[in-house]
Amino acid sequence: MAVSVGYDGLYLDGRRLPIYSGTVHYWRLDRALWAPILDNVKEMGFQVVETYIPWSVHEVVRGHFDFGRRTPEKDLDAFLSLCEEKELYILVRPGPHINSELTYFGYPARVLYDPEVMARTARGTPAVLPVPPKHFPIPSYASEKFYQEVAVWLDAVCPIIARHVYPRGRVIAIQSDNEMSFFFRLEPYDLDYAPGSIRLYQAFLRERYGGDLSALNETYGTDYADWDQIEPPREFRGERKEDLPWYMDWVVYKEYYLIYGLDRVQQMFKERGITDIPVFHNYPTAYPTTPFHLPWTEEKLDIQGIDIYPHKEDYEYVKLGVEYTAHTSRMPFIPEFGSGVWFWFKALLPEDERFTTLTNFMHGLKAINYYMIVERERWTGSPITRDNRRREPYFQFYQRLNRMLHEHDLASFRKRSDILLLANRDYDRLEAAVQLVSPPSMWFSGLPGLSRALLASDDDLGLGDVIQAEKDVWFQTMFKALALAQYAYGVSEVALSLDELKRYPAVLVATFAFMDTAEQEKLVAYAQAGGTLIIGPRAPRLDARMRPAVVLGEHLAQPVGRLAEAVVQDVPLRAVDLFDEEPLLSVEGKAAAYVRPLGQGRIVHLGFLPPAPVTPQSVATFARLLDGLLARLGLEKPVTSDDPTIDVTLHEHEGRRIVFAANPSDEAKKSIIRLAGAREWKDLWTGEALSGQDGAISVAIEPWTVKVWEVA
Amino acid sequence: MLDEQVAIVDVDPFQWRRLWEAIFPAGAMEIYPGAGGKGFIFVLHDQGRVLKAVHTVRGRLPIAQVDDARALAEELAREYEADQVLIAEKGALQRFWDQAQLQADPALDWDEYVMLVNRMRRETEGLVVHPPEPAVPISPEQVSALAKWLFPGEGYLTFAVFEGNQPWTSALLGFNRGRIVTISTLDALEPLGLQIQDWRRDYPQIAALTERKFYRPVVLGVYMDLPTFQQVVQAEDQGQALVQAVLAGRVIVDPCPEQLSTFLRS
């Protein structure tokens, strides 16, 4: 491939191009203004632009398209050529779904209203997306008729794109579809029960069980004679753990469905000559748990990114998403980051964009596309208006930001993370599987928002803990407590490869009564290779199909007792298992946490549940307890702030060091930031130089501000 | 009322944000909801047998049975302090959602569909929201009827609020037979040379430039200062507060369609 993917950007014939891009919608701009608008884009320091290519806008009638013959603004070929003349690289997104605030999200209405194309709910009704300015039926990405229609579109548009693919032109990457997510209706028993999807589900099960129907029957407790007899669950009615595999397979199928759709569209690009550039996709959420599956998607596509439209108050959400993608993706990328917002949302102000954009880089983002860098209909708050005026506060921010990113080559730095906090996908799938009802997105109906946690069953189903609830308490507590304790940590999930896990000195992951065997084996291998594996509260005894599977358990002690609650260092720990081991944490003379050597590494077992519910106070007290445990394990804190509410990160590259510090609050704060060996601190935003004593500087940080220093 | 091909152009982000914050309470319509407020109680039951009872801040609630959902909702709100309580019978939720899908007639405008779904939800036995939604001074259906009354043909509504003489927020709404076909702000008029030095004197520029920009007549213009706007928005009876401000001369209505003048005089 002429364009390859690196962690820090795309490589064009081996030359790195950091992806700092901005969106320009050619068809929504006066053709006469294309050139001066692109000049303005370049003046902000952008080398890359991105555009959707809208099916419904170009289609005149089925099979006939206007690419500029009737309407000059629709001349895609001319727009791509102009970008090339201006020496701008281009990311293209030809759909078929593009949203883009277009009525019908870029599909021709005739396609959406074709009954053979429609997705179906569990009770067989069409599934409606109630989005302004017009509701419409959701299409099924398992419908053959749908792909026949998509082929007509791609037959027309792909030849134009192919002419501009690098190195013939400057199109350097293409997106498969857009925010594929069942159109934001993520709940497991909502859709897609269309006939084509049922067939795809049956084929998926055949693949998942290696063609062995008896294995499926044994797992489900059924006596199917053929794969096509298998019906999907339409609501959760399980009563015991043995009932779970049928439901959880459906949840996994819904992950598969999305990847199937993305791969199918990608293959259609390739069949039409677009073969030499990376294919990427964007999730409509920062933290993509099921039905999204980033590592699995990147087995098919080159890059899987996340989309975020944050206000400054969304710091924790941005941090979690970016930390996740920075430690999970091949190239940590936000294909849509809010540069302005759609018309029915609260506008982003320059102060929002300044704070959240720098938050991205602070937490390890490498590539970003600002959506939209040029305003258009149904959008507000971009740095350039559709008539090429500058919205100065926004414009100046991007100009300054791009200068800093390029001058200091921030993409080449890597965030230091000594501890990797892993989400355990098996438990997220369980939470999805035990949804008591699966509401569609009906936010406009006057009902309050119903999150997945609210709708999950509270039954432990014989698994000992209510895992679907406890896994969130555990993860949220750890995520927030590690920050307060000032450790250098990142976030990923258990699906990460062993090679990737080995990059980190310590891995922290929740384990309960069941866990996929291969994942257990991987964690054991990680510890054996020299890592510190921190798990808890339980040793898994079952695999994800609820069969006996003791892998981690072989290396762990058996509990000799259980306390419903134990207050340790003011922390009300729950469901505390006690062990006859040398205690890392002692409760009533026994070990509630202990360490065992394993190969060249060690396994640390924290045999308790953290306090619930998760509150700022519960996290603050737990952070002190966790800090003590991690210190006893010898884990370091490379950079700290004396005020734990000031978040700090360290980035390193070939001996150079960059420190970020964020104040995600309404109050100005003074803080002493400490980094071993640091003498000179240069503020990369203001250019101000500070001298530190004993590796520390004292700084005032304004509200909602991220500071960036290069430290020598 | 909202045309499916509505043109929304030249929306000033600062003015839009202020309008948004004036209309929606803090936290409403956020895509990434924060942990603010006292929390929300959700009780899901199957013909009285509780499947789930949870307070978003305090955790699980010890409730096993729902007999009188309305009384229980009031009791829970009182006992556990919550901003809102939803008690839902599983079958009722399912029936409501199914009907909402089936009633999505493509002939309906989006806002008509929203109104229909809201009405269906309110009429669905087994869905109890506490506190009940406050009575709105003017229902969406009445807004739609008002738009058709004021804009039987094509025309614009221009609206601006000034802080001193600076536009604080604004909206230019284009109608066609009661349907909104264009949404914009004063940002659209800037390239045409809009210059407001004294808003009470210069406001006619807004209508004149709107007509130049969009080639349609301005039928109704409404202008006021920020204190008046805040007073109206915060009033218990907003419609009455607006009429009083107009009659007191604190709101300029110009042009004013005959039917509205008659109404105001009455």
Interface residues (C-beta under 8 A of the other chain):
Chain A: T103 A109 Y113 T121 R123 T125 P126 A127 V128 P130 V131 P132 P133 K134 H135 F136 P137 Y309 P310 H311 E313 D314 Y317 G340 F343 F345 K346 A347 L348 L349 E377 R378 W379 T380 G381 T385 R386 D387 R389 R391 L436 V437 P439 P440 M442 F444 S445 G446 L447 P448 G449 L450 L454 L455 A456 S457 D458 A612 P613 T615
Chain B: L2 D3 E4 Q5 V6 A7 I8 V9 D10 V11 D12 P13 F14 W16 R17 W20 E21 F24 M29 E30 I31 Y32 P33 G34 F40 F42 L44 L51 K52 V54 T56 V57 R58 G59 R60 Q84 L86 K90 L93 Q94 F96 W97 D98 A100 Q101 L102 A104 P106 L108 D109 W110 D111 Y113 V114 V117 N118 R121 R122 L127 V129 E133 I183 D187 E190 P191
